[in-house]
Amino acid sequence: MFSPHTHSKAARNFMMIRRTRPFSGFRRALALTTLTASLAVALPTPSAWAVHMPKVPELSASALTPFTQSDKQVWDAVVPLPDGRMLFEAPAWIGNPGPQLSVRNTDGSFAPYPDADWNAAEGDAAKRIVAAAGVTLLPDGTLWVLDSGVPNRKAPAVAQPKLIHIDTQKNTVLGTVAIEKTALHPDSILSGVAVHENTAYVTDSGVAGVLVVDIPSASTRRFLDRHPSLTATRPIQIPGGTLNWGDGRAAAIDSSMIAVSPDGRWIVMQAPGNYLSRVETSTFSDPDITPAAMEEIVTQWYKTPSLGGMTIGPDGTLYWSDVSTNSILSYSTGRIPRRLITNPRLNFPGTPGLDAHGHLFVPAMQLNHAAAFQNGKATVTWPVTVYQLTLPTTPPPT
């Protein structure tokens, strides 16, 4: 989620439209003789399917301390700002009242972010957050917010999805980028965004796929459409068993989590109940790659448990919220996993936020008790708590 600077020309309100060509989601056999050397490297190997989990003691319960709480909102993501403020996402589809994006100031007070107008429940959809679906902070201090336009997952979209670019120092919107309709399916529900320089990567949790947005031109292309690695093949698991929607159906959601490496070379993606996959970003701009070859570029990167969120640090370390065991895990660039802590207080942990001082902030969002999973009536035990986890200072295990 953290990457080099976004240039100032991205601050314009880009609205130019260009057609896209979605690729088929059916996996095709491809003769090895037709693969380029770069694609051959990207093909799944046995080592990609299982990585040893070192037997390292978990952090003590004292490493996990309450940071802040809410008695009316289920926060699903946290973004620490460089000046000590903290941003919280409270998506409408969960059943939250507004604001969908709020800031906790250093004095402990809360306010809609970037302001009340952008969090209005009604009005011009182009000038407000209709359905918050992902946030990512760049090293230059600017924030990108994904608005899916789908405040209710059981109903059609009410607005065209867009990306909102915010200057967190001035607390003002720099511009918006509309997601081209030609890159969407009727049942698309965008959920998850990662940005590197002038490119945004967006996952589709309604119809599996990844959208690649060129920010300066506001053009969008769709890749890996209905790809098996991004399609929900397993329901989300929680300590009590399978997570179910309010109507009793097992909750199986397509690709909704994404992060980009600090150098922009790779993206990792996951459907919450599936395994983690990795793709080299250069393949999205390769003019010679065929649709059949595109189907083969995805590498399974780790057999992750069911996740409630993930983030990536400036050194490339991934941090995962394991909702099946109420745990937090890390995964180094050397592909070494570590279970940092398991604690019942982390009731369905959401997307964590990493600050510059070795702290991870984790919302215990109790998503399985939210209205969307309880026939419209939340059974959340208030308040919802965001915990601060002090990360270990010792080198990662080998």
N, C-alpha and C positions, 0 to 999 in steps of 0.2 A: 504493500500500500504506500510505501515511501519511495520517492524517486526524484531525479534531478528536476530542475526548475521548469515550470510552465511559463512560456514566453508571454510578454505583455499583449501581443496581438490576440491571444486567446480570450482577452477581456471583452472582445466585441460580442454582440448578440448574433451569433452565426445562425442563419436559417436556410442556407442554400441546400437544395435537395438533389440527390443523384440516385439512380436506380441501383439496386443491388441484385446479386444473383445467389440465392441460397443454394447450398449444396445438399445433396441427398444424405439422409442419415443412415443408409444401409451400408454396413461394413463390407468392403470388397476384397477379394483375394488379389494380391499383386505379386508378380514374379520378382524375385530378388534381383534379377538381371536388369530390371527397369528402374531400380532405386538408385538415386544418387548417393554419394558417400555420406552426405549430411543427413539424409533420411535414414540411412542404415544405422547411423549412430543413435537416432531417436527412437528406433523400434524397441518395444518392450523386451527386456531380458529377464532371466530368472531372478537376478539380483534386485530387480525393481519390485518384485512381489513380496519380499520379506526382508526386513532389516532387523538385526538383533537389538533388543531393548536391554541396555546394560542394567545390571542390578545395583542401582545407586539409591541410597536412602532418600525418601521424599522430604521436602521441607516440613518443618514442624508447624503445627496449627497456629503458633504465634506469629508466623510469617504472613498470615492472612488477617488483615484488620479491616473493620468497617470504615468506609471513606465518606459516603453520603447515602441518603435514602429518599424515597418518594412514597407518598401515601395515596397516589392516584394514577401514576403512570408505570407501565412496564417498559423499562429501557432495554433495548436489545443491543446497543453499541455505545462505546465510549471513545472519545477522541481527546486526549490531553493536548492543550495548546502550549506553545513555548513559554508564554508569560504566566503560566500557572492556572489559567482558567481551564474548564473542562466542558466539552460538548457532549450532549446526550441525545440519542435518537429514540423516538417513541412512535413507531409506525402506526398508521391508522388501522391497517388490516388486523392488527392484534386486538383491537377494540379500545385503543387509547383515546382519551380526550386530547385536545391540543394543549400546548404546541407540539408539533412533531419533531422539532429541533429546538433545543434549549441550551443555554449556557449557564454554568455555575461559576459565578465570579469568585475572586480570591477572598471576598468577605463572607462567602457562603450563600449569598443571595442568588436567585434564579431569574432568568428572563428569556423570552422567546428569542430565537436566533435565526437570521441576523436581526430581525425585528418582528413586531406583531403582524405587520402587513403581509410578510412572506409566510406567516403561519396562519393566515386567515382561513376560516372554514369555507368561505364562499368568495366569489369574485373571479376576476380574470385568471384562468388557469395558467396562463403564460407568466404570471407575475406572483405566483404563490406556490408553496410546496403542497401538491395535491396528495402525494403518497410517498413519503420518504422510504427509500429502499436501499440505502448504502451511502456511506461517507468515507472519504479518504483525504488525509492531510499530506501536502507536499512539503519538501524541505524549505521552499521559499515562504512558507507560512500561509499559503492559499489553500482553500478547502474546495473539494468537489463533492457535491451532493447529487445522488441519483434520485430522480422522481419518476416512479414507474407509471404514474397516472392511474393506478389500480388500488384504490383505498379499500376495496373489498374483494378478496380472492375468489369469492363465489359469484361475482357479478362482472360484467364487461368493463373495460377501461372507460373512464370518464374524461380523460384528457390524454393528449399525445405525450409520451415520455420525454424527459429532457434531463440534461445535466446542468447544474447550477454552480457557477464559479464564484467563490466568496473570498474577499480579502479579510483575513481574520484580524489584521492590525487595525484596519479602518472600520471593520464590521459592516461592509457594504458589498452588494452583489456587483461583480465585475461584468457578468454577462451570462447568457444561457446558450446551450446548444441543443436543438431539437433532435431527437432520434428519428431517423427517417422511417416512415411507415413501411417502405418497401423491404426493410430488414426485419419486419415483425410478422408474426402469425396472428390470426384472430385471437388465439388463446395465450399470447405472450404475456408474461409477467416478469419484467426485468427486476433483478434482485442481486446486487453486488457490483461494485465498480472498483477498478484499479487504474491509475493514471501514471504514465511515464512520458515526460516531456510533452509532445503535442499529440499523444495518442491515448485514448481511453479504451479500456477493455471492460465489457459489460456482460454479465451472464444472464441467461433467460431461464427462470425457474418454472415458467409455464409450459414452454416447449423447449427442450434442451438445446443449447447452442451458446455461442459466444459472439458478441457484436464488437467489431473493431471500428472505433470512431476516430476519424482524422479531425482534430479539433479546429484547425484553421479553416478548413473547407466545409466543416459540418457534414461531411459525407460518412455514411455508415455502410459497412459490409458485414454480412453474416457468414460465419464459418461453423464447421462441426455441427451442422444441423441434425438434431436427433441422434447425435453420436452416442454409442453405447456407454462410453465412459462418463458422459454427462447426464445420461438418462437415469432416473430413479429406478433402480432394480431391487432395492431393499428399503423397507420402511425404517424410519428413525427409531432407534432404541433408547429407552430411558431405564433407570434402575428398576422400575416395576414391570418392564416388558416393552411392548410396542406402543409408541405414541399414536393415538387415534384422534381423528377429527371429531367434532361434536356429534356427527351422525354415525359414529362407530367405524368409519372407514380408516384403515391404516394410513398414517401420514407418510407419504412417499413424495418427495419434492425434487424436481429436476435441479440442474446446476444453479446454485445460488450463492456460492462463495468463491472469491477470486482474490489473488494477490499477484503483484508483479515484482520481480527481483530488483534490487537497487540499481543494477546496471541496465535494466530494461530488456535483458536477453530472454528471460523466461517468464511465463505465467503459470501459476498453479491454480487448479479449479477443482471444485467438488460439489456433487449433490450431497445434501446433509447426511444421508444414510449410506452413501457409497464410499469408494476409496479415493484418495488424492491422486490427481493426474497432473502431468506437466507437459507443456508445449513450448517449443522455441518460437519466439515472436517473429523472427525473420521469415518464417514460412508464410505468414499472412501477407507479406509483400512480395513473395516470389512469383514473378509472372509466368514461370514455366511449370509450376506445380499443377498437377491435374487433380480433379475432384477425387479420383480414386486414391491417388497418393496422399491427398489431404486426410483421408480417412485413417491413414496408417501412422500419422505423426505423433499421436498421443502416447505418452509413456506413463504407465501406472507408477507413481512415485512412492507411495507408501500405503499400506493397508490400515488406514486410519479408522478409528471408531466413528460412531455417529457424532457429528459436530454441531455446536451451536454458534460457532463463529471462528474466524482465524484472522491473524494479523501478521505482518512481517516487519522485522527490525531493520535498522540501517546496515547491519552486517549480514543480512540475508536469513537470519534465524526466523523460523516460523513458530508461532505460538497458537495452540489450538485449545478450544474449550470442548471437552469431552462430556457430552450430556448423558452418555450411558453409564458413567461412573461418577459424575460430578467432580471431574478432575481438570487440571490444566497441564498440558504437555508442551514441550519444546522440540524442535527438529532442526538441527544444525545444517549448514551448507555441506558438511561432510556426511550427511544423511544419518546422523546419530540421534535417535529419539530419546527423550527423557520425560518421565512422569514427574512433574514438579511437585504437585500436591493433589491430594484427594480429600475432600471435606464435604460433609453433608450440607454445610451452609451454602455451598455453591449449587443451589437448586436450579438446574437447567442453565448453566452458564452461557452467556451470550458472547458477542464479539469483544475481545479485550482491546484495551488501548495501552500503548507503551509510551512512557515519558522518557526524558533524557537522563533520568537519575536512577535507572535500574528498578523501576516500579511498573508493574502491570496492573491495570484497573479492570476489574471483571464484574459485569452486571449479573447478579443471580436473578435472572428474569422470570423464573417460574413459568415458562412459556406453556407448559402442559396444563397450567391452571388458568390460562388466559381465555377470554371469551370465545375466541375462534375454535378452541378445543373443548369447550364446555357448553355447547348449544346456546351460545350468545350470552351466558351469564358467568362472569369470571369467578373463580374460586381461589384467587390469589390471596396468600397470607401477607397482609400489609404490615409494615412497609416493605417495598422492594429495595434491596440493598446493593450498592456497588462496593466491592471489596478491593483493597489495595494489597497486592502481593509483592513482597520484596524478593527480587530474583537473586539466585545464588551468585556469588562473586567468584567462585572457583571455576576453572576451565571446564568445558563440557566433557563428559565421559567419553572414553574411546573403547 
